[in-house]
Each structure stands twice: as structure tokens, then as C-alpha cells.
Amino acid sequence: MNQELIHFIETEILPHYDGFDAAHQRNHAQKVIEESMVLARGYDVNPNMVYAIAAYHDLGLCEGRETHHLVSGTIVRGDERLQQWFTPEEIETMVQAVEDHRASATHEPRSIYGRIVAEADRNIDIDVIITRTLQYGLAHYPQLDAEGHIQRALQHLHEKYSRTGYLKLWIPGSKNERELHRLWDLIDDEDTLRRLLTDRLATML
């Protein structure tokens, strides 16, 4: 790993996450970096590229959530500082990877780099997913009452994480795959899921 690149990302890139919503703070970026580096060990890839992609993947949140993946790609392409470590071809691969990471993407990532960061960004941890879902609702829909937040969370979890949800995994046999199957079972049991959401929301209000 290039130590100058690591220092640059830690001091110039990761601090941007401090201004994002609770579900996308610096600890989220650091977790995606960590998971990406673990996944990368199983593939013939440039670890410096993997590291940078993971660090940049959500920077586009500065312009909102809906197109953040595309804005993140624009940020990578426009950051001339990256040219001291990567070739134009490598930078374009990095652009595509951050563009392809979004869970709601309708197409498969265009490279192994995109599959790695997309998989790392999933972080299928039931406790974390429940917390982040409620955090997002509290931040973006403050007008909702407690029942409204529960209903929004139930709808979101079903649309994204259920057996028919839009979330796709790209690394076969990953721990995410195993955890997603557990989450499917929980979503199928709406009474238990509602109870978990209600208990967690009570600690956040």
C-alpha cells in the first residue's frame, strides 16, 4: 500500500463524511474500506485502487442521495490529485466502480473493483441495518410520528432486503450472503421485525 495515498485519504477525503447523515459518517467509509480490503485478497487487483474507491464511494452525498453514486464518479474523475498515484485508465475504472456501487443499480458492476466496493458497502448486519433505516427516517422525515417511522422502515426493508428486494450481492459465498438469508427470515416474520424496530426507535427518540 502506498503510504502517501493513505495519508492523503485519511486527511483530505474521509473528513468529508463528517458532514453527512448519521448512516454515512466517517465510520461508514472506514468500514467499507476495511471490508473492501478483505474482499480484495481473493482477487488479482490493485489494493491502492480498492482503497481509494472505497474512500470516495459516497462523497457524492454532498449533492443528495438520489444521484450520489454518479456524483461520486464525477468527483473521482475531477480530482487531479489522484493522478500522482493512478493512470488515466485506472482512474476511469475507479469512476465506474463508484458509479456502480449503489444497491438499487439495475446493472451488474462493470469490473471486479465495482463488485468489491458494492459488496463491502452492503454490510448485511441486521442490527446495523435496522439502526441505519431508522436514522435515515428520523433525519429525512421529521414530520412522521413513531408509527409513521415504523411503517416507513417496514416498507423500505421489504423493498430493499426481502427475498424479492432490489438489493443484489456480487461476491458468491460471502458473509453478506449468509446474513441476507437470515434477514429474509426476519422480514418474513413481520411481528418480530416490528417489535425490533419499535424497541430500537424508542432508544432514538
C-alpha positions as CSV (number, residue, x, y, z in Angstrom):
1,M,0.0,0.0,0.0
2,N,1.1,3.5,-0.8
3,Q,1.5,5.3,2.5
4,E,1.3,8.8,0.8
5,L,-2.1,7.8,-0.6
6,I,-3.3,6.5,2.7
7,H,-2.3,9.8,4.4
8,F,-4.0,11.8,1.7
9,I,-7.2,9.9,2.0
10,E,-7.2,10.0,5.8
11,T,-6.6,13.7,6.0
12,E,-8.3,15.1,2.8
13,I,-11.1,12.7,1.9
14,L,-12.5,10.9,5.0
15,P,-13.2,14.2,6.8
16,H,-15.9,15.0,4.2
17,Y,-18.0,12.2,5.7
18,D,-18.3,14.1,9.0
19,G,-20.9,16.3,7.4
20,F,-23.2,13.6,6.1
21,D,-26.2,11.9,7.7
22,A,-25.8,9.5,10.7
23,A,-25.8,6.5,8.5
24,H,-22.9,7.8,6.3
25,Q,-20.4,9.2,8.8
26,R,-16.7,8.6,8.7
27,N,-17.1,5.2,10.4
28,H,-19.2,4.0,7.5
29,A,-16.5,4.9,5.0
30,Q,-13.8,3.3,7.2
31,K,-15.9,0.1,7.4
32,V,-16.4,0.0,3.6
33,I,-12.6,0.4,3.2
34,E,-11.9,-2.4,5.7
35,E,-14.4,-4.8,4.1
36,S,-13.1,-3.9,0.6
37,M,-9.6,-4.7,1.5
38,V,-10.6,-8.1,3.0
39,L,-12.6,-9.0,-0.1
40,A,-9.7,-7.8,-2.4
41,R,-7.4,-10.5,-1.0
42,G,-9.3,-13.1,-3.1
43,Y,-8.7,-11.3,-6.4
44,D,-5.9,-10.1,-8.6
45,V,-6.5,-6.4,-8.0
46,N,-4.5,-3.2,-7.2
47,P,-5.1,-2.7,-3.5
48,N,-4.4,1.1,-3.8
49,M,-7.3,1.3,-6.2
50,V,-9.5,-0.7,-4.0
51,Y,-8.7,1.6,-1.0
52,A,-9.3,4.8,-2.9
53,I,-12.6,3.5,-4.5
54,A,-13.9,2.6,-1.1
55,A,-12.9,6.0,0.3
56,Y,-14.6,8.0,-2.5
57,H,-17.7,5.9,-3.0
58,D,-20.2,8.1,-1.1
59,L,-18.6,11.5,-1.5
60,G,-21.5,12.4,-3.9
61,L,-23.8,12.6,-0.9
62,C,-22.8,16.2,-0.8
63,E,-25.4,16.7,-3.6
64,G,-28.1,14.4,-2.2
65,R,-28.8,10.7,-2.1
66,E,-30.6,10.0,-5.4
67,T,-27.6,10.6,-7.7
68,H,-24.8,10.3,-5.2
69,H,-23.2,7.4,-7.0
70,L,-22.9,9.4,-10.2
71,V,-21.7,12.5,-8.4
72,S,-19.1,10.4,-6.6
73,G,-17.8,9.3,-10.0
74,T,-17.6,12.9,-11.2
75,I,-15.6,13.7,-8.0
76,V,-13.1,10.9,-8.7
77,R,-12.7,12.0,-12.3
78,G,-12.2,15.6,-11.4
79,D,-9.8,15.1,-8.5
80,E,-6.4,15.8,-10.2
81,R,-4.6,14.8,-7.0
82,L,-5.3,11.2,-7.8
83,Q,-3.1,11.4,-10.9
84,Q,0.0,11.2,-8.9
85,W,-0.9,7.6,-7.9
86,F,-3.0,6.3,-10.8
87,T,-3.0,6.2,-14.6
88,P,-6.0,7.7,-16.5
89,E,-7.2,4.2,-17.3
90,E,-7.1,3.2,-13.6
91,I,-9.0,6.4,-12.7
92,E,-11.7,5.6,-15.2
93,T,-12.0,2.1,-13.7
94,M,-12.4,3.8,-10.3
95,V,-15.0,6.1,-11.6
96,Q,-17.0,3.2,-12.9
97,A,-16.7,1.3,-9.6
98,V,-18.1,4.1,-7.5
99,E,-20.9,4.7,-10.1
100,D,-21.8,1.0,-9.9
101,H,-21.8,0.5,-6.1
102,R,-25.3,1.6,-5.4
103,A,-27.6,-1.1,-4.1
104,S,-30.5,0.0,-6.4
105,A,-28.4,-0.2,-9.5
106,T,-30.1,-2.1,-12.3
107,H,-27.0,-3.5,-13.9
108,E,-24.0,-5.6,-12.6
109,P,-20.9,-3.7,-11.8
110,R,-18.6,-3.3,-14.8
111,S,-15.4,-4.6,-13.1
112,I,-14.3,-6.6,-10.1
113,Y,-13.5,-3.3,-8.4
114,G,-17.1,-2.3,-8.6
115,R,-18.2,-5.7,-7.3
116,I,-15.8,-5.4,-4.4
117,V,-17.0,-2.0,-3.2
118,A,-20.6,-2.8,-3.8
119,E,-20.3,-5.9,-1.7
120,A,-18.4,-4.1,1.0
121,D,-21.0,-1.3,1.1
122,R,-23.8,-3.8,1.7
123,N,-22.6,-4.8,5.2
124,I,-25.5,-7.1,5.9
125,D,-25.7,-6.8,9.6
126,I,-29.3,-6.9,10.9
127,D,-28.7,-4.6,13.9
128,V,-26.8,-2.0,11.8
129,I,-29.5,-2.1,9.0
130,I,-32.3,-1.6,11.5
131,T,-30.5,1.3,13.1
132,R,-29.5,3.0,9.8
133,T,-33.0,2.6,8.4
134,L,-34.5,4.4,11.4
135,Q,-31.7,7.0,11.4
136,Y,-32.4,7.9,7.8
137,G,-36.1,8.2,8.5
138,L,-35.6,10.4,11.5
139,A,-33.2,12.7,9.6
140,H,-35.3,13.0,6.4
141,Y,-38.9,12.6,7.6
142,P,-39.1,14.5,10.9
143,Q,-42.8,15.1,10.4
144,L,-43.6,11.4,11.0
145,D,-44.8,10.1,14.3
146,A,-43.4,6.9,15.8
147,E,-45.9,4.7,13.9
148,G,-45.1,6.5,10.7
149,H,-41.4,5.8,11.1
150,I,-42.1,2.1,11.8
151,Q,-44.3,1.8,8.7
152,R,-41.6,3.6,6.5
153,A,-38.9,1.3,7.9
154,L,-41.0,-1.8,7.2
155,Q,-41.7,-0.7,3.6
156,H,-38.0,0.2,3.0
157,L,-36.7,-3.1,4.4
158,H,-39.1,-5.1,2.3
159,E,-38.4,-3.2,-0.9
160,K,-34.6,-3.4,-0.5
161,Y,-33.8,-6.5,1.6
162,S,-36.6,-9.1,1.2
163,R,-36.5,-12.2,-1.0
164,T,-37.9,-10.1,-3.8
165,G,-36.0,-6.9,-2.9
166,Y,-33.8,-4.9,-5.2
167,L,-30.5,-5.5,-3.3
168,K,-28.1,-7.8,-5.1
169,L,-24.8,-9.3,-3.9
170,W,-21.9,-9.8,-6.3
171,I,-19.4,-11.9,-4.3
172,P,-20.6,-15.6,-4.1
173,G,-20.3,-17.3,-0.7
174,S,-19.6,-14.0,1.2
175,K,-20.7,-13.5,4.8
176,N,-23.2,-11.0,3.4
177,E,-24.9,-13.8,1.6
178,R,-25.4,-15.8,4.8
179,E,-26.6,-12.8,6.7
180,L,-29.0,-11.8,3.9
181,H,-30.7,-15.2,4.2
182,R,-31.2,-14.5,8.0
183,L,-32.6,-11.1,7.2
184,W,-35.1,-12.6,4.7
185,D,-36.4,-14.8,7.5
186,L,-36.8,-11.8,9.8
187,I,-38.6,-9.8,7.2
188,D,-40.9,-12.7,6.6
189,D,-41.8,-12.6,10.4
190,E,-43.3,-9.1,10.4
191,D,-44.4,-9.2,14.1
192,T,-40.8,-9.8,15.3
193,L,-39.4,-7.2,12.9
194,R,-41.9,-4.6,14.1
195,R,-41.0,-5.3,17.7
196,L,-37.3,-4.9,17.0
197,L,-38.0,-1.6,15.1
198,T,-40.2,-0.3,17.9
199,D,-37.7,-1.1,20.6
200,R,-34.8,0.5,18.7
201,L,-36.8,3.6,17.8
202,A,-37.7,4.1,21.4
203,T,-34.0,4.4,22.2
204,M,-33.5,7.0,19.5
205,L,-36.4,9.4,20.2
